Amino acid sequence: MNITEVVTIISAITVVVGIAVSLLNKRIDDTNRRIDDTNKRIDELRQELKEEIKEIKMLLYKVLEVPHKEDKG
């Protein structure tokens, strides 16, 4: 093998590895974005649930409130 063939093989391997790393990096970025979107949606749902639970508690307090009986002397 002469030096030209070695340089050509090394260049080709470098290009292939570079493309693979670039595609993998893009995949990782897409996955991270999806995870961030999912986390954001989970936080929104958690907040909505807190508000719903608060409203349910208020309604239950109103429904289950014991009326005050006045003394009939």
N, C-alpha and C positions, 0 to 999 in steps of 0.2 A: 504494500500500500504506500502510495506516495503522499506527500503533504497535502496536495489538492483534494484527494479523496477524503482524508481525515478531516480537513476543514469543512468540506461539504457535508459530511455525515454529522459533525458536531453542530453545524448551522441548522441542518434539518431537525435534529433532535431538539435544539434550542427553540426553534419555531413551534414545533409540536407541543412541547412542554409549556411554552408561553400561551398558546391558544387554549390548552387544557386549563391552565391556571386562570386565565381570563374568564372562561366559561364557568368554572367552579366559583369564582368570585362573584359573578353575576347571579348565579343560583343562590349563593349564600345571602347576597343583598336582598334578593326577592323574598327569600324565606324570612329574613329579619323584618322586612317591611310587613309581611303577612302576620308575623307574630305581634308586631307593634299594633297593627290594625285590630287584631283579635283582642289584645290587652285593652285597647281603648274602648272597644265595644263591651267588654266585660265590665269595665269601670262604669260605663254609661248604664248598663243593666243593673249593676249593684246600686247605683244612685237611685234609679227608678224604683227598685225594690224597697229601698229605705223609705222613699216617699210614700209608696203604697202601704207599707207596714205602718207608718206613722198615721196615715189616714184611717186605716182599719182600726188601729188602737183608739183613735179619737171617736170613731163611730161606736165601737164597743163600749167605751166609757159612757157615751150618751145613752145607749140602749140599756145597759146594765145598771145605770145610776139608780140608786134606791131613793124613791121619793120621800121627802120629809113628812112625817105625820104630825099634825097639830094636836095639841092636847084638847080633849073635848070636855074638860072640867066638870 
